[in-house]
């Protein structure tokens, strides 16, 4: 049996790039009657009005696009109703749906979420899986309810984590994993097999939306945790620390990029404190981390304020951060 039914009408609600492969897979069946996405937003230094990339894909495929500012408004609900959807598929849409919206779908309103629920509900689920050191993550397809990411599970598809992923690379991997999970869920729904697994609230964790300020490195954490954060927050919101400039006497921001090398059993000087630079030069900057046997990490790619991203050799050709310097003392740096 095909995983979809001829004549089924699907409306997809999506904004983030992670939804593009799933949208393309659904659109290829000819069953998608509309895309609902967020309005175009100003982007970049020049604040140029930019559409979501999934909108561009939809327009290229000739699929109607609807961009309400608030999906819960009566006019938006009526427009959704006019599409007469059998199934509404939600993925990285960016708005909480009202019960009125959820109830429009004749068969089901379902959501593709980038974690193995009930672990890591919320917006930053990909980053949370890496930062927590999880052994696996994946895509969960669930029924949409008013409570955030709390609906009954239809199916899951998992992928192991190797401990080298960044949020950027894992995002792309999960984007490619999602279409198969959606196909499995839609096949079950189309066949009238409404499989439901209630989420165990005792296992629930929450990963709230990240802000740029969340990327400040806390050097009191062990090297393993610092390294995970650098991978988890690449490329949004990014990670950074501050360092004292020998030229201006003012503290400057230094963005930090993966990969970083971890040294968990390194012998450190007796006076070493978290954030202390132990070595600096063309091979990188070795920084002491905290915690019992907290180790150190070596940073090899960085970006000072007002400059381009560069390797350690280029950075130390024009900047000085001497051994003994303590990074990250200010608590509210300008990023």
C-alpha positions in Angstrom: 0.0 0.0 0.0 1.3 3.5 -0.8 2.1 5.6 2.2 -0.5 8.2 1.1 -3.9 8.1 -0.4 -4.8 9.5 -3.8 -7.0 12.5 -3.2 -5.7 13.2 0.3 -5.2 16.9 0.9 -2.2 17.9 3.0 -1.4 21.4 4.3 2.1 21.8 5.6 2.9 24.5 8.2 6.7 25.1 8.2 9.2 27.9 8.4 12.7 26.5 9.4 15.1 25.0 6.8 14.9 21.7 8.6 11.4 21.2 7.1 12.5 21.6 3.4 13.3 17.9 2.7 10.0 16.9 4.3 8.1 19.5 2.3 9.7 18.4 -0.9 8.9 14.7 -0.2 5.3 15.5 0.5 5.0 17.8 -2.4 6.3 15.1 -4.7 3.1 13.1 -4.1 0.9 15.8 -5.4 -1.1 15.8 -2.2 0.1 19.2 -0.7 -2.5 21.9 -1.4 -0.8 24.7 0.5 2.2 25.8 2.6 1.6 28.0 5.6 4.7 29.8 6.8 5.8 32.8 8.7 5.8 36.3 7.0 9.0 37.5 5.3 11.3 39.1 7.9 14.2 41.7 7.7 17.5 39.8 7.7 21.2 40.9 7.8 23.0 44.1 8.3 20.9 45.9 5.7 17.6 44.4 7.1 16.6 43.2 3.7 13.1 41.6 3.7 13.7 37.9 3.2 11.3 35.0 2.7 11.6 31.7 4.5 13.5 29.3 2.2 10.7 26.8 2.3 8.4 29.5 0.8 10.8 29.8 -2.2 10.7 26.1 -2.7 6.9 26.1 -2.6 6.7 28.9 -5.2 9.1 27.0 -7.5 6.8 24.0 -7.2 3.6 26.1 -7.8 2.2 25.4 -4.4 0.1 28.2 -2.8 1.7 30.0 0.1 -0.2 31.6 3.0 1.8 33.8 5.5 -0.4 35.0 8.4 1.2 37.1 11.1 -0.8 35.1 13.7 -2.3 31.8 12.9 -4.8 32.0 15.7 -6.6 35.0 14.1 -10.0 34.3 12.7 -9.1 35.1 9.1 -6.1 32.8 9.2 -8.3 29.9 10.6 -10.8 30.5 7.8 -8.1 30.4 5.2 -6.8 27.1 6.6 -10.4 25.7 6.6 -10.8 26.7 2.9 -7.9 24.4 2.0 -10.0 21.5 3.4 -7.0 19.6 4.7 -7.3 15.9 5.6 -3.9 16.2 7.4 -2.0 19.2 8.6 1.7 18.6 9.0 3.6 21.0 11.3 7.4 21.2 11.4 9.5 24.1 12.7 6.6 26.5 12.1 7.3 28.9 15.0 3.9 29.5 16.4 1.8 27.8 19.1 -1.5 26.6 17.5 -4.9 27.1 19.0 -7.3 24.2 19.4 -9.4 25.8 16.7 -6.5 25.4 14.2 -5.7 21.9 15.4 -9.3 20.8 14.9 -9.4 21.9 11.2 -7.7 18.8 9.9 -10.2 16.0 9.1 -7.9 13.1 10.0 -5.1 14.6 12.1 -2.8 17.5 12.8 0.7 16.1 13.3 4.1 17.5 14.2 7.6 16.4 13.3 9.9 17.3 16.2 13.7 17.0 16.2 14.2 14.9 19.3 13.1 11.6 20.8 10.2 12.8 22.9 9.5 13.3 25.7 13.2 14.2 25.9 14.0 17.8 24.8 10.7 19.5 24.2 11.0 23.0 23.0 12.8 25.1 20.4 16.5 24.2 21.1 16.0 20.4 21.0 19.0 19.8 18.7 21.4 21.8 20.8 20.1 20.2 24.0 20.8 16.7 22.8 24.5 17.5 22.0 25.1 19.6 25.1 23.6 16.9 27.3 25.9 14.2 25.8 23.0 12.0 24.7 23.8 8.7 23.0 21.1 9.2 20.4 18.5 11.6 19.1 16.0 11.5 16.2 12.7 12.6 14.8 9.3 12.1 16.6 6.0 12.4 14.8 3.2 13.2 17.2 -0.3 14.5 17.4 -0.5 18.2 18.0 -2.1 19.4 21.2 -2.2 22.8 22.8 0.5 21.9 25.4 4.0 22.3 23.8 5.3 19.1 22.2 3.2 17.0 24.6 1.0 15.1 22.1 0.7 11.4 21.8 3.5 9.8 19.7 2.8 8.2 16.4 6.3 7.0 15.6 10.0 7.7 16.1 13.1 7.4 14.0 16.4 7.5 15.8 20.0 8.2 15.0 23.1 7.6 17.1 25.3 10.5 18.3 29.0 10.0 17.8 30.2 12.9 20.0 31.6 14.9 17.1 28.4 16.5 15.7 27.7 20.2 15.7 24.1 21.5 15.9 24.5 22.6 12.3 25.5 19.1 11.0 22.9 17.4 13.2 20.2 19.7 12.0 21.0 18.7 8.4 21.1 15.0 9.3 17.7 15.2 11.0 16.2 17.1 8.1 17.0 14.2 5.9 15.7 11.7 8.5 12.3 13.4 8.9 10.6 12.5 5.5 10.7 8.8 6.2 9.2 9.3 9.7 6.4 11.4 8.3 5.7 8.8 5.6 5.4 6.1 8.2 3.0 8.3 10.3 0.9 9.3 7.3 0.7 5.7 6.1 -0.7 4.7 9.5 -3.2 7.5 9.6 -4.3 6.9 6.0 -4.9 3.3 6.8 -7.0 4.3 9.8 -4.3 2.9 12.2 -4.1 5.8 14.7 -1.3 4.4 16.8 -0.9 6.5 19.9 1.8 6.3 22.6 1.2 8.7 25.5 4.3 10.6 26.6 5.7 9.9 30.0 5.8 13.3 31.8 8.3 11.9 34.3 10.9 11.7 31.4 10.2 15.1 30.0 13.0 17.7 29.6 12.6 21.2 28.2 15.0 23.0 25.8 13.9 26.7 25.6 14.8 29.1 22.8 18.4 30.2 22.9 19.5 33.8 22.9 23.0 35.0 21.8 23.9 35.7 25.4 23.5 32.0 26.2 26.6 31.4 24.2 29.0 32.8 26.8 31.5 30.1 27.9 31.5 29.3 31.6 35.0 28.2 32.2 34.2 26.8 35.7 32.6 23.8 33.8 34.7 20.7 33.0 36.4 20.6 29.6 34.0 17.9 28.4 31.0 20.2 29.0 32.7 23.2 27.5 33.5 21.3 24.4 30.0 20.0 24.1 28.6 23.5 24.3 30.9 24.7 21.6 29.6 22.0 19.3 26.0 22.3 20.4 25.8 26.1 19.8 27.4 26.1 16.4 26.2 27.9 14.4 23.5 29.5 16.5 23.8 31.2 19.0 27.5 30.6 18.8 29.9 30.6 21.7 32.2 33.3 23.0 34.4 34.5 25.8 36.0 37.8 26.6 39.7 38.7 27.0 41.6 41.8 28.1 43.1 43.7 25.2 46.7 44.7 25.8 46.3 47.6 23.4 43.2 49.3 24.5 43.0 48.1 28.1 39.3 47.2 27.4 37.7 43.7 27.3 37.0 42.3 23.9 34.8 39.5 22.7 36.2 36.4 21.1 33.9 34.0 19.3 35.0 30.4 19.5 34.4 27.8 16.8 34.6 24.0 16.7 36.5 21.8 16.5 38.3 22.0 19.9 40.7 19.5 21.4 40.0 18.2 24.9 42.7 17.4 27.5 40.9 15.6 30.3 44.0 14.5 32.4 46.4 17.4 31.7 48.8 18.4 34.4 48.2 22.1 35.1 50.2 24.7 37.1 49.3 24.9 40.8 47.9 28.4 40.4 45.7 27.5 37.4 42.1 28.7 37.7 39.1 28.3 35.3 39.6 30.4 32.2 43.3 30.8 32.6 45.3 30.6 29.3 48.0 27.9 29.7 49.5 28.2 26.3 49.0 30.5 23.3 50.5 30.5 19.9 50.1 29.3 16.3 49.0 25.9 17.4 46.1 27.3 19.4 45.1 28.6 22.8 45.0 26.1 25.7 42.5 27.2 28.3 42.0 25.7 31.8 38.5 24.5 32.7 36.9 24.0 36.1 35.5 21.1 38.1 37.5 18.4 39.7 39.9 17.1 37.2 38.3 19.6 34.8 41.0 19.4 32.2 41.5 22.0 29.5 40.5 22.7 25.9 42.6 23.9 22.9 40.9 26.5 20.7 42.2 26.6 17.1 39.5 28.7 15.3 38.3 32.0 16.6 36.9 35.4 15.6 37.8 38.7 17.5 35.3 41.6 17.5 35.2 43.4 14.2 37.3 40.9 12.4 36.9 37.8 10.3 37.0 34.2 11.5 40.6 32.9 11.5 42.8 30.1 12.6 45.1 30.4 15.6 48.2 31.2 13.5 46.5 34.2 11.9 45.0 35.3 15.2 48.2 35.4 17.1 50.0 37.2 14.3 48.0 40.3 15.2 46.6 39.7 18.7 48.2 39.0 22.0 46.7 36.8 24.7 49.6 35.7 26.9 49.7 32.6 29.1 48.3 33.6 32.5 45.5 35.7 31.1 42.2 34.8 32.5 39.3 34.7 30.1 35.7 35.4 30.7 35.7 37.6 33.8 33.0 40.1 32.8 29.5 38.8 33.2 27.7 41.1 30.7 30.0 41.5 27.7 28.8 43.1 24.5 28.4 40.5 21.8 
